[in-house]
Amino acid sequence: MIPDAIIPPTGRPAYLKPDNSYDLLFPVVYHEGEEKKLLERLKLRRLTGHEKILAEGSGTPTERTVEILASITNEMALVLRKIDWVDLDRLEECVGFFTDAGQTTGAIF
């Protein structure tokens, strides 16, 4: 992990946890087959060239954000589309934080 002195002082959203996870204000209930599931937290990581291409690609900014989140969290875009608007705005800010140079997460996918 990079020392705090290297991280820009205003860059990290207060609701992005030290382990780079985000707790949804409004958890999402969905089904996988017959199994009912609850999405309460997303673990984020730095973005790659793939996510940059998604960000620059076609579709609305929100559609691109959902696709980026699907890519970096391994959650299904269909489930992520159910995330509350406020949570999605906050997650978009978290994704923006990872585009700042120098931040690492240590998350392995």
Sequence and secondary structure as in RCSB ss.txt:
>XXXX:A:sequence
MIPDAIIPPTGRPAYLKPDNSYDLLFPVVYHEGEEKKLLERLKLRRLTGHEKILAEGSGTPTERTVEILASITNE
MALVLRKIDWVDLDRLEECVGFFTDAGQTTGAIF
>XXXX:A:secstr
   GGGS TTTS TTS TTSEEEEEEEEEEEETTEEEEEEEEE     HHHHHHHHSSS HHHHHHHHHHHHH  
 HHHHTTS HHHHHHHHHHHHHHTSTT       
